[in-house]
């Protein structure tokens, strides 16, 4: 239990270190994505101002680009973290600024989704590991130590009882041997004791 406790504490500390690195990366990506979305929104407002409502809807309905997303995972400290890979196939090379600005943010948006999910999973694993460390530290190890103390005390007590019984048996055997010799000779006989 003590070795397991040390290993779990080491795992918790390493998870925390990696989690903090992920959180820093996540914050930077979030700022970058939010700035990109803000720029894309400005471009869409400008595009909307320059065309009619029907033309805008028609332009948005026709897919300009196809995106294929493949998901896999990597194991970090027994946590399966998602990894996203994407491929795009552009049908029309002549994308306008509004759509182009959104397309530019896509890689960062996917990376942000990846790191946010990784942060959630790591936080959950840190919490589980923390609970296990605390259970070992405050419940299991103290109970085991109390059990060891109790068992040792009982074994010592049994050993003393056995010693006393052996001493009584020896005394009884010596007394019996003494009476046996007395009966044989008719005179009291001294018997050496250890």
PyMOL commands that set and color helices and strands:
alter all, ss='L'
color gray80, all
select helices_A, chain A and resi 2-49+53-61+97-185
alter helices_A, ss='H'
color red, helices_A
select strands_A, chain A and resi 65-76+79-90
alter strands_A, ss='S'
color yellow, strands_A
deselect
rebuild
show_as cartoon
